[in-house]
Amino acid sequence: KTVLYVMSSDTMGKFMARKGEQPAGWMALGWNSWMLGMESAWVIQMRLMKIAAGGAAGKAEATRMVSEKVVANMELATKMATGRMGTGGVKTGAAVVKHYAGPVKANAKRLSKR
């Protein structure tokens, strides 16, 4: 038997206030995460089109994609291990989104050029 518990926004706000978080902070984090996901999906589409076209440009894009991901994840792990990502859910989440947003935006700009 599955039981679903639903919290009203008022109850959720009181819960977050006890935890030291503001509902607006969580909503902003959710929105920014969603936007990062949408932009990332577009970048993935553009990269796959370039890779599928083949040739030197496709090979270079595949190599660049893998190396960027390794570097970004290593940088994030280092920041988290040294405490530079903030404390608390919203602060840490926002710092992670910000960490990935820069490279995603740069790739979107680069891949949209012809």
C-alpha positions in Angstrom: 0.0 0.0 0.0 1.4 3.4 -1.0 0.6 6.5 1.0 1.1 9.9 -0.6 1.6 12.8 1.8 0.9 16.3 0.3 2.1 19.4 2.0 0.4 22.7 1.4 2.6 25.6 0.5 2.0 27.1 3.9 3.1 23.9 5.7 6.1 23.7 3.4 7.0 27.3 4.2 6.8 26.6 7.9 9.0 23.5 7.5 11.6 25.4 5.5 11.6 28.3 8.0 12.4 25.8 10.8 15.3 24.5 8.7 16.6 28.0 8.0 15.6 28.1 4.3 13.2 30.4 2.5 10.7 29.0 0.0 11.7 31.6 -2.5 15.3 30.3 -2.4 14.2 26.8 -3.2 11.9 28.0 -6.0 14.8 30.0 -7.5 17.0 27.0 -7.3 14.4 24.8 -8.9 13.9 27.3 -11.7 17.6 27.8 -12.3 18.1 24.0 -12.3 15.3 23.6 -14.9 16.8 26.3 -17.1 20.2 24.7 -16.9 18.7 21.4 -17.9 16.9 23.0 -20.9 20.1 24.7 -22.1 22.1 21.6 -21.5 19.7 19.6 -23.7 20.1 22.1 -26.5 23.9 21.9 -26.2 23.7 18.1 -26.3 21.6 18.2 -29.4 24.0 20.6 -31.1 27.0 18.6 -30.1 25.5 15.3 -31.3 24.7 16.9 -34.7 28.3 18.1 -35.0 29.7 14.7 -34.0 27.2 12.9 -36.4 28.5 15.0 -39.3 31.8 13.4 -38.7 35.2 14.6 -40.0 37.8 16.4 -38.0 35.3 18.9 -36.5 33.2 16.0 -35.2 36.2 14.2 -33.7 37.4 17.4 -32.1 33.9 18.1 -30.6 33.8 14.6 -29.1 37.2 15.0 -27.6 36.4 18.4 -26.2 33.1 17.2 -24.8 34.7 14.4 -22.8 37.6 16.5 -21.5 35.3 19.4 -20.5 33.1 17.0 -18.5 36.1 15.4 -16.7 37.6 18.9 -15.8 34.2 20.3 -14.6 33.5 17.3 -12.4 37.0 17.4 -10.9 36.7 21.1 -10.2 33.3 20.6 -8.6 34.6 17.7 -6.4 37.5 19.9 -5.3 35.3 22.8 -4.4 32.9 20.6 -2.5 35.8 18.9 -0.6 37.3 22.2 0.4 34.0 23.7 1.5 33.8 26.4 -1.2 30.3 25.4 -2.3 28.4 27.0 0.7 26.5 25.3 3.5 22.9 24.3 3.4 20.7 23.0 0.7 19.9 26.2 -1.3 23.4 27.7 -1.1 25.1 24.5 -2.1 22.6 23.7 -4.8 22.8 27.2 -6.3 26.6 27.0 -6.3 26.5 23.7 -8.2 24.1 25.2 -10.8 26.3 28.2 -11.1 29.4 26.0 -11.5 27.9 24.2 -14.5 25.9 27.2 -16.0 29.0 29.0 -17.2 30.4 26.3 -19.3 27.0 25.3 -20.7 26.3 29.0 -21.7 29.8 29.2 -23.3 29.1 26.0 -25.3 25.7 27.2 -26.4 27.2 30.4 -27.7 30.1 28.6 -29.4 27.8 26.0 -31.0 25.3 28.5 -32.2 27.9 30.2 -34.4 28.1 29.1 -38.0 
